[in-house]
Protein backbone atom coordinates (compact mmCIF):
# COMPACT_ATOMS: atom_id res chain seq x y z
CA UNK A 1 0.00 0.00 0.00
CA UNK A 2 2.83 2.36 -0.75
CA UNK A 3 1.48 5.79 -1.43
CA UNK A 4 4.20 6.71 -3.88
CA UNK A 5 3.61 10.02 -5.59
CA UNK A 6 -0.11 9.68 -4.84
CA UNK A 7 0.48 10.52 -1.22
CA UNK A 8 -0.83 14.05 -1.08
CA UNK A 9 -0.76 15.53 2.37
CA UNK A 10 -1.35 19.21 1.54
CA UNK A 11 -3.85 20.95 -0.75
CA UNK A 12 -4.84 24.60 -1.11
CA UNK A 13 -8.37 25.21 -2.35
CA UNK A 14 -10.53 28.26 -2.96
CA UNK A 15 -13.91 27.80 -1.27
CA UNK A 16 -16.93 29.89 -2.15
CA UNK A 17 -20.11 29.23 -0.21
CA UNK A 18 -23.51 30.12 -1.68
CA UNK A 19 -25.13 33.49 -1.11
CA UNK A 20 -28.49 33.64 0.63
CA UNK A 21 -31.65 34.30 -1.38
CA UNK A 22 -33.43 37.63 -0.94
CA UNK A 23 -36.61 37.84 1.10
CA UNK A 24 -39.81 38.69 -0.82
CA UNK A 25 -41.64 42.02 -0.41
CA UNK A 26 -44.87 40.64 -1.88
CA UNK A 27 -48.30 41.94 -0.74
CA UNK A 28 -51.20 39.50 -0.71
CA UNK A 29 -53.69 39.84 -3.57
CA UNK A 30 -56.53 37.64 -4.78
CA UNK A 31 -59.99 37.99 -6.32
CA UNK A 32 -61.44 39.45 -3.15
CA UNK A 33 -58.40 41.33 -1.91
CA UNK A 34 -56.98 44.17 -3.92
CA UNK A 35 -54.56 45.34 -1.26
CA UNK A 36 -53.75 42.66 1.32
CA UNK A 37 -51.08 42.42 3.99
CA UNK A 38 -47.48 41.34 3.49
CA UNK A 39 -46.98 37.67 2.62
CA UNK A 40 -43.40 37.65 1.32
CA UNK A 41 -41.45 34.49 2.25
CA UNK A 42 -37.83 34.28 3.41
CA UNK A 43 -34.92 33.64 1.07
CA UNK A 44 -33.16 30.28 1.22
CA UNK A 45 -29.74 29.89 2.85
CA UNK A 46 -26.76 29.58 0.55
CA UNK A 47 -24.97 26.22 0.37
CA UNK A 48 -22.25 25.44 2.92
CA UNK A 49 -18.92 23.86 2.03
CA UNK A 50 -18.56 20.92 4.41
CA UNK A 51 -15.74 18.49 5.20
CA UNK A 52 -16.72 14.91 6.05
CA UNK A 53 -14.44 12.24 7.52
CA UNK A 54 -14.23 9.11 5.36
CA UNK A 55 -12.09 6.09 6.25
CA UNK A 56 -12.00 5.00 2.59
CA UNK A 57 -9.60 7.88 1.82
CA UNK A 58 -5.92 7.81 2.78
CA UNK A 59 -4.75 10.93 0.97
CA UNK A 60 -6.00 14.29 -0.32
CA UNK A 61 -5.21 13.35 -3.92
CA UNK A 62 -8.85 13.58 -5.02
CA UNK A 63 -8.84 17.30 -4.11
CA UNK A 64 -5.49 18.13 -5.69
CA UNK A 65 -7.04 19.13 -9.03
CA UNK A 66 -10.21 20.75 -7.67
CA UNK A 67 -8.90 24.24 -7.06
CA UNK A 68 -12.30 25.94 -6.78
CA UNK A 69 -15.12 24.54 -4.70
CA UNK A 70 -18.36 26.47 -5.23
CA UNK A 71 -21.62 25.85 -3.37
CA UNK A 72 -25.04 26.75 -4.77
CA UNK A 73 -26.81 30.05 -3.99
CA UNK A 74 -30.09 30.06 -2.04
CA UNK A 75 -33.24 30.99 -4.00
CA UNK A 76 -35.35 34.08 -3.20
CA UNK A 77 -38.56 33.85 -1.18
CA UNK A 78 -41.92 34.28 -2.93
CA UNK A 79 -45.56 35.09 -2.19
CA UNK A 80 -47.86 33.15 0.17
CA UNK A 81 -45.03 33.03 2.74
CA UNK A 82 -43.13 30.56 0.54
CA UNK A 83 -39.50 30.30 1.57
CA UNK A 84 -36.79 30.04 -1.08
CA UNK A 85 -34.99 26.74 -1.58
CA UNK A 86 -31.67 26.27 0.24
CA UNK A 87 -28.55 26.18 -1.94
CA UNK A 88 -27.06 22.68 -2.24
CA UNK A 89 -24.15 22.05 0.14
CA UNK A 90 -20.78 20.93 -1.29
CA UNK A 91 -19.56 18.00 0.82
CA UNK A 92 -15.87 17.08 0.51
CA UNK A 93 -14.82 13.64 1.81
CA UNK A 94 -11.42 13.72 3.50
CA UNK A 95 -9.28 11.13 5.31
CA UNK A 96 -9.27 11.08 9.10
CA UNK A 97 -6.55 13.31 10.51
CA UNK A 98 -7.23 16.16 8.06
CA UNK A 99 -6.71 19.65 9.46
CA UNK A 100 -8.40 22.71 7.95
CA UNK A 101 -6.57 26.06 8.08
CA UNK A 102 -7.24 29.57 6.86
CA UNK A 103 -4.63 30.08 4.11
CA UNK A 104 -4.16 33.78 4.83
CA UNK A 105 -3.83 33.75 8.61
CA UNK A 106 -2.59 30.18 9.05
CA UNK A 107 -5.17 29.74 11.83
CA UNK A 108 -6.19 26.13 12.43
CA UNK A 109 -9.98 25.95 12.18
CA UNK A 110 -10.65 22.33 13.09
CA UNK A 111 -9.58 18.73 12.59
CA UNK A 112 -11.57 15.76 11.28
CA UNK A 113 -10.87 12.66 13.36
CA UNK A 114 -13.92 10.38 13.09
CA UNK A 115 -15.72 8.49 10.32
CA UNK A 116 -18.78 10.44 9.17
CA UNK A 117 -17.88 13.54 11.22
CA UNK A 118 -18.93 16.73 9.40
CA UNK A 119 -17.68 20.29 9.94
CA UNK A 120 -18.58 23.44 8.01
CA UNK A 121 -15.55 24.89 6.24
CA UNK A 122 -17.26 28.00 4.82
CA UNK A 123 -20.87 28.66 5.83
CA UNK A 124 -23.44 29.76 3.24
CA UNK A 125 -25.01 33.22 3.54
CA UNK A 126 -28.30 33.44 5.43
CA UNK A 127 -31.43 34.05 3.43
CA UNK A 128 -33.11 37.47 3.81
CA UNK A 129 -36.34 37.83 5.79
CA UNK A 130 -39.54 38.44 3.84
CA UNK A 131 -41.67 41.56 4.44
CA UNK A 132 -44.08 39.53 6.62
CA UNK A 133 -41.54 39.84 9.48
CA UNK A 134 -41.59 43.64 9.34
CA UNK A 135 -45.34 44.12 9.82
CA UNK A 136 -46.16 46.32 12.87
CA UNK A 137 -49.40 47.93 14.11
CA UNK A 138 -48.25 51.23 12.60
CA UNK A 139 -46.68 49.76 9.45
CA UNK A 140 -49.28 47.34 8.11
CA UNK A 141 -47.92 46.91 4.59
CA UNK A 142 -44.11 47.05 4.60
CA UNK A 143 -42.95 47.12 0.97
CA UNK A 144 -39.39 46.06 1.73
CA UNK A 145 -37.61 42.83 2.62
CA UNK A 146 -34.07 41.85 3.55
CA UNK A 147 -31.52 40.95 0.91
CA UNK A 148 -29.70 37.65 1.41
CA UNK A 149 -26.24 37.60 3.01
CA UNK A 150 -23.33 37.11 0.61
CA UNK A 151 -21.45 33.81 0.63
CA UNK A 152 -17.87 33.62 1.87
CA UNK A 153 -14.94 33.20 -0.50
CA UNK A 154 -11.58 32.33 0.94
CA UNK A 155 -8.55 30.16 0.37
CA UNK A 156 -8.24 27.19 2.68
CA UNK A 157 -5.43 24.75 3.34
CA UNK A 158 -6.15 21.11 4.08
CA UNK A 159 -3.31 19.15 5.64
CA UNK A 160 -3.20 15.50 6.51
CA UNK A 161 -1.33 14.07 9.44
CA UNK A 162 -0.80 10.37 8.91
CA UNK A 163 -2.69 8.24 11.40
CA UNK A 164 -0.48 5.30 12.23
CA UNK A 165 0.19 3.14 15.25
CA UNK A 166 3.96 3.02 14.85
CA UNK A 167 6.14 5.77 13.43
CA UNK A 168 9.67 4.90 12.33
CA UNK A 169 12.15 7.56 13.36
CA UNK A 170 15.73 7.58 12.17
CA UNK A 171 18.29 9.32 10.03
CA UNK A 172 18.17 8.72 6.30
CA UNK A 173 19.43 5.26 5.39
CA UNK A 174 18.73 3.71 8.81
CA UNK A 175 16.82 0.85 7.16
CA UNK A 176 13.29 2.14 7.81
CA UNK A 177 11.94 1.50 4.30
CA UNK A 178 13.51 -1.96 4.24
CA UNK A 179 11.89 -2.86 7.54
CA UNK A 180 8.52 -1.62 6.32
CA UNK A 181 8.77 -3.61 3.09
CA UNK A 182 9.66 -6.80 4.99
CA UNK A 183 7.01 -6.44 7.72
CA UNK A 184 4.14 -5.29 5.51
CA UNK A 185 2.85 -5.37 1.97
CA UNK A 186 4.09 -1.83 1.33
CA UNK A 187 6.60 -1.40 -1.49
CA UNK A 188 8.54 1.74 -0.60
CA UNK A 189 11.28 2.91 -2.92
CA UNK A 190 14.51 1.67 -1.39
CA UNK A 191 17.98 2.70 -2.41
CA UNK A 192 21.26 3.07 -0.63
CA UNK A 193 21.32 6.82 -0.37
CA UNK A 194 19.74 9.31 2.02
CA UNK A 195 16.34 10.85 1.34
CA UNK A 196 14.88 8.06 -0.76
CA UNK A 197 11.67 8.36 1.19
CA UNK A 198 10.22 11.70 0.24
CA UNK A 199 6.68 10.82 1.27
CA UNK A 200 5.54 8.88 4.32
CA UNK A 201 4.93 5.25 3.37
CA UNK A 202 2.19 3.43 5.22
CA UNK A 203 2.16 -0.33 5.66
CA UNK A 204 -0.25 -2.66 7.40
CA UNK A 205 1.67 -5.13 9.54
CA UNK A 206 -0.24 -8.32 10.28
CA UNK A 207 0.18 -9.72 13.76
CA UNK A 208 -0.82 -13.04 15.28
CA UNK A 209 -4.47 -13.74 16.01
CA UNK A 210 -5.68 -11.83 12.95
CA UNK A 211 -4.62 -8.51 14.47
CA UNK A 212 -2.80 -5.81 12.55
CA UNK A 213 -1.34 -2.35 13.03
CA UNK A 214 -0.32 0.51 10.77
CA UNK A 215 3.33 1.45 10.48
CA UNK A 216 4.49 4.70 8.92
CA UNK A 217 7.97 5.20 7.54
CA UNK A 218 8.51 8.89 8.07
CA UNK A 219 11.21 10.48 5.90
CA UNK A 220 14.59 10.61 7.59
CA UNK A 221 15.13 13.31 10.12
CA UNK A 222 18.37 15.17 9.84
CA UNK A 223 19.92 17.31 12.51
CA UNK A 224 18.22 20.66 12.22
CA UNK A 225 14.92 19.33 10.88
CA UNK A 226 13.06 20.95 13.76
CA UNK A 227 14.32 24.33 12.52
CA UNK A 228 12.91 23.59 9.08
CA UNK A 229 16.19 22.39 7.56
CA UNK A 230 16.09 19.61 4.98
CA UNK A 231 12.63 18.13 4.64
CA UNK A 232 11.96 19.51 8.09
CA UNK A 233 8.59 20.39 9.46
CA UNK A 234 6.49 18.98 6.73
CA UNK A 235 7.44 15.47 7.74
CA UNK A 236 7.91 15.85 11.45
CA UNK A 237 4.23 16.79 11.38
CA UNK A 238 3.37 13.19 10.52
CA UNK A 239 4.98 11.85 13.67
CA UNK A 240 2.57 13.72 15.92
CA UNK A 241 -0.22 11.26 15.27
CA UNK A 242 1.71 8.01 15.78
CA UNK A 243 1.05 6.28 19.07
CA UNK A 244 4.43 4.51 19.38
CA UNK A 245 7.77 5.74 18.06
CA UNK A 246 10.37 3.20 16.95
CA UNK A 247 13.83 4.78 16.84
CA UNK A 248 16.09 3.06 14.33
CA UNK A 249 19.86 3.32 14.47
CA UNK A 250 22.06 1.28 12.12
CA UNK A 251 24.78 -0.88 13.68
CA UNK A 252 27.33 0.71 11.33
CA UNK A 253 26.70 4.26 12.52
CA UNK A 254 29.73 6.57 12.80
CA UNK A 255 28.58 7.66 16.26
CA UNK A 256 27.68 5.46 19.20
CA UNK A 257 24.11 4.16 19.25
CA UNK A 258 23.34 6.25 22.33
CA UNK A 259 24.67 9.43 20.68
CA UNK A 260 22.55 8.90 17.59
CA UNK A 261 19.45 8.12 19.65
CA UNK A 262 19.99 11.29 21.71
CA UNK A 263 20.29 13.46 18.57
CA UNK A 264 17.06 12.02 17.17
CA UNK A 265 15.36 12.60 20.50
CA UNK A 266 16.59 16.20 20.68
CA UNK A 267 15.22 16.91 17.19
CA UNK A 268 11.80 15.61 18.20
CA UNK A 269 11.83 17.43 21.50
CA UNK A 270 12.66 20.77 19.90
CA UNK A 271 9.87 20.26 17.38
CA UNK A 272 7.22 19.19 19.87
CA UNK A 273 7.94 18.30 23.51
CA UNK A 274 4.71 16.28 23.67
CA UNK A 275 6.34 13.64 21.47
CA UNK A 276 8.44 12.73 24.48
CA UNK A 277 5.30 11.42 26.20
CA UNK A 278 4.83 8.64 23.63
CA UNK A 279 6.27 5.16 24.17
CA UNK A 280 9.74 4.92 22.60
CA UNK A 281 11.43 1.73 21.43
CA UNK A 282 14.92 1.37 19.98
CA UNK A 283 15.88 -1.01 17.17
CA UNK A 284 19.52 -1.43 16.19
CA UNK A 285 19.33 -2.31 12.48
CA UNK A 286 21.71 -4.13 10.12
CA UNK A 287 22.57 -6.53 12.98
CA UNK A 288 23.45 -9.28 10.47
CA UNK A 289 26.88 -7.59 10.33
CA UNK A 290 27.48 -8.35 14.03
CA UNK A 291 28.41 -11.56 15.81
CA UNK A 292 26.99 -12.53 19.22
CA UNK A 293 30.09 -11.30 21.06
CA UNK A 294 29.89 -7.85 19.50
CA UNK A 295 26.13 -7.63 20.20
CA UNK A 296 26.77 -8.49 23.87
CA UNK A 297 29.39 -5.71 24.05
CA UNK A 298 27.12 -3.16 22.34
CA UNK A 299 24.19 -4.01 24.61
CA UNK A 300 26.16 -2.67 27.58
CA UNK A 301 26.39 0.73 25.91
CA UNK A 302 22.75 1.06 24.85
CA UNK A 303 20.73 3.91 26.38
CA UNK A 304 19.03 2.86 29.60
CA UNK A 305 15.27 3.14 30.22
CA UNK A 306 14.23 2.36 26.63
CA UNK A 307 13.34 -1.17 25.43
CA UNK A 308 15.79 -2.13 22.70
CA UNK A 309 16.32 -4.94 20.21
CA UNK A 310 18.87 -5.90 17.54
CA UNK A 311 17.28 -6.67 14.17
CA UNK A 312 18.15 -7.37 10.57
CA UNK A 313 15.42 -6.89 7.98
CA UNK A 314 17.51 -8.55 5.27
CA UNK A 315 18.35 -11.64 7.37
CA UNK A 316 14.85 -11.58 8.95
CA UNK A 317 16.50 -11.56 12.37
CA UNK A 318 14.62 -10.41 15.49
CA UNK A 319 11.53 -9.36 13.54
CA UNK A 320 9.00 -11.53 15.39
CA UNK A 321 10.31 -10.26 18.73
CA UNK A 322 10.14 -6.69 17.38
CA UNK A 323 6.47 -7.17 16.40
CA UNK A 324 5.75 -8.51 19.90
CA UNK A 325 7.42 -5.46 21.48
CA UNK A 326 5.52 -3.06 19.22
CA UNK A 327 2.18 -4.75 19.83
CA UNK A 328 2.67 -4.60 23.61
CA UNK A 329 3.51 -0.90 23.39
CA UNK A 330 0.48 -0.13 21.17
CA UNK A 331 -1.80 -2.23 23.33
CA UNK A 332 -0.62 -0.54 26.49
C-alpha positions as CSV (number, residue, x, y, z in Angstrom):
1,X,0.0,0.0,0.0
2,X,2.8,2.4,-0.8
3,X,1.5,5.8,-1.4
4,X,4.2,6.7,-3.9
5,X,3.6,10.0,-5.6
6,X,-0.1,9.7,-4.8
7,X,0.5,10.5,-1.2
8,X,-0.8,14.0,-1.1
9,X,-0.8,15.5,2.4
10,X,-1.3,19.2,1.5
11,X,-3.9,21.0,-0.7
12,X,-4.8,24.6,-1.1
13,X,-8.4,25.2,-2.4
14,X,-10.5,28.3,-3.0
15,X,-13.9,27.8,-1.3
16,X,-16.9,29.9,-2.2
17,X,-20.1,29.2,-0.2
18,X,-23.5,30.1,-1.7
19,X,-25.1,33.5,-1.1
20,X,-28.5,33.6,0.6
21,X,-31.6,34.3,-1.4
22,X,-33.4,37.6,-0.9
23,X,-36.6,37.8,1.1
24,X,-39.8,38.7,-0.8
25,X,-41.6,42.0,-0.4
26,X,-44.9,40.6,-1.9
27,X,-48.3,41.9,-0.7
28,X,-51.2,39.5,-0.7
29,X,-53.7,39.8,-3.6
30,X,-56.5,37.6,-4.8
31,X,-60.0,38.0,-6.3
32,X,-61.4,39.5,-3.2
33,X,-58.4,41.3,-1.9
34,X,-57.0,44.2,-3.9
35,X,-54.6,45.3,-1.3
36,X,-53.7,42.7,1.3
37,X,-51.1,42.4,4.0
38,X,-47.5,41.3,3.5
39,X,-47.0,37.7,2.6
40,X,-43.4,37.6,1.3
41,X,-41.5,34.5,2.2
42,X,-37.8,34.3,3.4
43,X,-34.9,33.6,1.1
44,X,-33.2,30.3,1.2
45,X,-29.7,29.9,2.9
46,X,-26.8,29.6,0.5
47,X,-25.0,26.2,0.4
48,X,-22.3,25.4,2.9
49,X,-18.9,23.9,2.0
50,X,-18.6,20.9,4.4
51,X,-15.7,18.5,5.2
52,X,-16.7,14.9,6.1
53,X,-14.4,12.2,7.5
54,X,-14.2,9.1,5.4
55,X,-12.1,6.1,6.3
56,X,-12.0,5.0,2.6
57,X,-9.6,7.9,1.8
58,X,-5.9,7.8,2.8
59,X,-4.8,10.9,1.0
60,X,-6.0,14.3,-0.3
61,X,-5.2,13.3,-3.9
62,X,-8.9,13.6,-5.0
63,X,-8.8,17.3,-4.1
64,X,-5.5,18.1,-5.7
65,X,-7.0,19.1,-9.0
66,X,-10.2,20.8,-7.7
67,X,-8.9,24.2,-7.1
68,X,-12.3,25.9,-6.8
69,X,-15.1,24.5,-4.7
70,X,-18.4,26.5,-5.2
71,X,-21.6,25.8,-3.4
72,X,-25.0,26.8,-4.8
73,X,-26.8,30.1,-4.0
74,X,-30.1,30.1,-2.0
75,X,-33.2,31.0,-4.0
76,X,-35.3,34.1,-3.2
77,X,-38.6,33.8,-1.2
78,X,-41.9,34.3,-2.9
79,X,-45.6,35.1,-2.2
80,X,-47.9,33.2,0.2
81,X,-45.0,33.0,2.7
82,X,-43.1,30.6,0.5
83,X,-39.5,30.3,1.6
84,X,-36.8,30.0,-1.1
85,X,-35.0,26.7,-1.6
86,X,-31.7,26.3,0.2
87,X,-28.6,26.2,-1.9
88,X,-27.1,22.7,-2.2
89,X,-24.1,22.0,0.1
90,X,-20.8,20.9,-1.3
91,X,-19.6,18.0,0.8
92,X,-15.9,17.1,0.5
93,X,-14.8,13.6,1.8
94,X,-11.4,13.7,3.5
95,X,-9.3,11.1,5.3
96,X,-9.3,11.1,9.1
97,X,-6.5,13.3,10.5
98,X,-7.2,16.2,8.1
99,X,-6.7,19.7,9.5
100,X,-8.4,22.7,7.9
101,X,-6.6,26.1,8.1
102,X,-7.2,29.6,6.9
103,X,-4.6,30.1,4.1
104,X,-4.2,33.8,4.8
105,X,-3.8,33.8,8.6
106,X,-2.6,30.2,9.1
107,X,-5.2,29.7,11.8
108,X,-6.2,26.1,12.4
109,X,-10.0,25.9,12.2
110,X,-10.6,22.3,13.1
111,X,-9.6,18.7,12.6
112,X,-11.6,15.8,11.3
113,X,-10.9,12.7,13.4
114,X,-13.9,10.4,13.1
115,X,-15.7,8.5,10.3
116,X,-18.8,10.4,9.2
117,X,-17.9,13.5,11.2
118,X,-18.9,16.7,9.4
119,X,-17.7,20.3,9.9
120,X,-18.6,23.4,8.0
121,X,-15.5,24.9,6.2
122,X,-17.3,28.0,4.8
123,X,-20.9,28.7,5.8
124,X,-23.4,29.8,3.2
125,X,-25.0,33.2,3.5
126,X,-28.3,33.4,5.4
127,X,-31.4,34.1,3.4
128,X,-33.1,37.5,3.8
129,X,-36.3,37.8,5.8
130,X,-39.5,38.4,3.8
131,X,-41.7,41.6,4.4
132,X,-44.1,39.5,6.6
133,X,-41.5,39.8,9.5
134,X,-41.6,43.6,9.3
135,X,-45.3,44.1,9.8
136,X,-46.2,46.3,12.9
137,X,-49.4,47.9,14.1
138,X,-48.3,51.2,12.6
139,X,-46.7,49.8,9.4
140,X,-49.3,47.3,8.1
141,X,-47.9,46.9,4.6
142,X,-44.1,47.0,4.6
143,X,-43.0,47.1,1.0
144,X,-39.4,46.1,1.7
145,X,-37.6,42.8,2.6
146,X,-34.1,41.8,3.5
147,X,-31.5,40.9,0.9
148,X,-29.7,37.6,1.4
149,X,-26.2,37.6,3.0
150,X,-23.3,37.1,0.6
151,X,-21.4,33.8,0.6
152,X,-17.9,33.6,1.9
153,X,-14.9,33.2,-0.5
154,X,-11.6,32.3,0.9
155,X,-8.5,30.2,0.4
156,X,-8.2,27.2,2.7
157,X,-5.4,24.7,3.3
158,X,-6.2,21.1,4.1
159,X,-3.3,19.1,5.6
160,X,-3.2,15.5,6.5
161,X,-1.3,14.1,9.4
162,X,-0.8,10.4,8.9
163,X,-2.7,8.2,11.4
164,X,-0.5,5.3,12.2
165,X,0.2,3.1,15.2
166,X,4.0,3.0,14.8
167,X,6.1,5.8,13.4
168,X,9.7,4.9,12.3
169,X,12.2,7.6,13.4
170,X,15.7,7.6,12.2
171,X,18.3,9.3,10.0
172,X,18.2,8.7,6.3
173,X,19.4,5.3,5.4
174,X,18.7,3.7,8.8
175,X,16.8,0.9,7.2
176,X,13.3,2.1,7.8
177,X,11.9,1.5,4.3
178,X,13.5,-2.0,4.2
179,X,11.9,-2.9,7.5
180,X,8.5,-1.6,6.3
181,X,8.8,-3.6,3.1
182,X,9.7,-6.8,5.0
183,X,7.0,-6.4,7.7
184,X,4.1,-5.3,5.5
185,X,2.9,-5.4,2.0
186,X,4.1,-1.8,1.3
187,X,6.6,-1.4,-1.5
188,X,8.5,1.7,-0.6
189,X,11.3,2.9,-2.9
190,X,14.5,1.7,-1.4
191,X,18.0,2.7,-2.4
192,X,21.3,3.1,-0.6
193,X,21.3,6.8,-0.4
194,X,19.7,9.3,2.0
195,X,16.3,10.9,1.3
196,X,14.9,8.1,-0.8
197,X,11.7,8.4,1.2
198,X,10.2,11.7,0.2
199,X,6.7,10.8,1.3
200,X,5.5,8.9,4.3
201,X,4.9,5.3,3.4
202,X,2.2,3.4,5.2
203,X,2.2,-0.3,5.7
204,X,-0.3,-2.7,7.4
205,X,1.7,-5.1,9.5
206,X,-0.2,-8.3,10.3
207,X,0.2,-9.7,13.8
208,X,-0.8,-13.0,15.3
209,X,-4.5,-13.7,16.0
210,X,-5.7,-11.8,12.9
211,X,-4.6,-8.5,14.5
212,X,-2.8,-5.8,12.6
213,X,-1.3,-2.3,13.0
214,X,-0.3,0.5,10.8
215,X,3.3,1.5,10.5
216,X,4.5,4.7,8.9
217,X,8.0,5.2,7.5
218,X,8.5,8.9,8.1
219,X,11.2,10.5,5.9
220,X,14.6,10.6,7.6
221,X,15.1,13.3,10.1
222,X,18.4,15.2,9.8
223,X,19.9,17.3,12.5
224,X,18.2,20.7,12.2
225,X,14.9,19.3,10.9
226,X,13.1,20.9,13.8
227,X,14.3,24.3,12.5
228,X,12.9,23.6,9.1
229,X,16.2,22.4,7.6
230,X,16.1,19.6,5.0
231,X,12.6,18.1,4.6
232,X,12.0,19.5,8.1
233,X,8.6,20.4,9.5
234,X,6.5,19.0,6.7
235,X,7.4,15.5,7.7
236,X,7.9,15.9,11.5
237,X,4.2,16.8,11.4
238,X,3.4,13.2,10.5
239,X,5.0,11.8,13.7
240,X,2.6,13.7,15.9
241,X,-0.2,11.3,15.3
242,X,1.7,8.0,15.8
243,X,1.1,6.3,19.1
244,X,4.4,4.5,19.4
245,X,7.8,5.7,18.1
246,X,10.4,3.2,17.0
247,X,13.8,4.8,16.8
248,X,16.1,3.1,14.3
249,X,19.9,3.3,14.5
250,X,22.1,1.3,12.1
251,X,24.8,-0.9,13.7
252,X,27.3,0.7,11.3
253,X,26.7,4.3,12.5
254,X,29.7,6.6,12.8
255,X,28.6,7.7,16.3
256,X,27.7,5.5,19.2
257,X,24.1,4.2,19.2
258,X,23.3,6.3,22.3
259,X,24.7,9.4,20.7
260,X,22.6,8.9,17.6
261,X,19.5,8.1,19.7
262,X,20.0,11.3,21.7
263,X,20.3,13.5,18.6
264,X,17.1,12.0,17.2
265,X,15.4,12.6,20.5
266,X,16.6,16.2,20.7
267,X,15.2,16.9,17.2
268,X,11.8,15.6,18.2
269,X,11.8,17.4,21.5
270,X,12.7,20.8,19.9
271,X,9.9,20.3,17.4
272,X,7.2,19.2,19.9
273,X,7.9,18.3,23.5
274,X,4.7,16.3,23.7
275,X,6.3,13.6,21.5
276,X,8.4,12.7,24.5
277,X,5.3,11.4,26.2
278,X,4.8,8.6,23.6
279,X,6.3,5.2,24.2
280,X,9.7,4.9,22.6
281,X,11.4,1.7,21.4
282,X,14.9,1.4,20.0
283,X,15.9,-1.0,17.2
284,X,19.5,-1.4,16.2
285,X,19.3,-2.3,12.5
286,X,21.7,-4.1,10.1
287,X,22.6,-6.5,13.0
288,X,23.4,-9.3,10.5
289,X,26.9,-7.6,10.3
290,X,27.5,-8.4,14.0
291,X,28.4,-11.6,15.8
292,X,27.0,-12.5,19.2
293,X,30.1,-11.3,21.1
294,X,29.9,-7.9,19.5
295,X,26.1,-7.6,20.2
296,X,26.8,-8.5,23.9
297,X,29.4,-5.7,24.1
298,X,27.1,-3.2,22.3
299,X,24.2,-4.0,24.6
300,X,26.2,-2.7,27.6
301,X,26.4,0.7,25.9
302,X,22.7,1.1,24.9
303,X,20.7,3.9,26.4
304,X,19.0,2.9,29.6
305,X,15.3,3.1,30.2
306,X,14.2,2.4,26.6
307,X,13.3,-1.2,25.4
308,X,15.8,-2.1,22.7
309,X,16.3,-4.9,20.2
310,X,18.9,-5.9,17.5
311,X,17.3,-6.7,14.2
312,X,18.2,-7.4,10.6
313,X,15.4,-6.9,8.0
314,X,17.5,-8.6,5.3
315,X,18.4,-11.6,7.4
316,X,14.9,-11.6,9.0
317,X,16.5,-11.6,12.4
318,X,14.6,-10.4,15.5
319,X,11.5,-9.4,13.5
320,X,9.0,-11.5,15.4
321,X,10.3,-10.3,18.7
322,X,10.1,-6.7,17.4
323,X,6.5,-7.2,16.4
324,X,5.8,-8.5,19.9
325,X,7.4,-5.5,21.5
326,X,5.5,-3.1,19.2
327,X,2.2,-4.7,19.8
328,X,2.7,-4.6,23.6
329,X,3.5,-0.9,23.4
330,X,0.5,-0.1,21.2
331,X,-1.8,-2.2,23.3
332,X,-0.6,-0.5,26.5
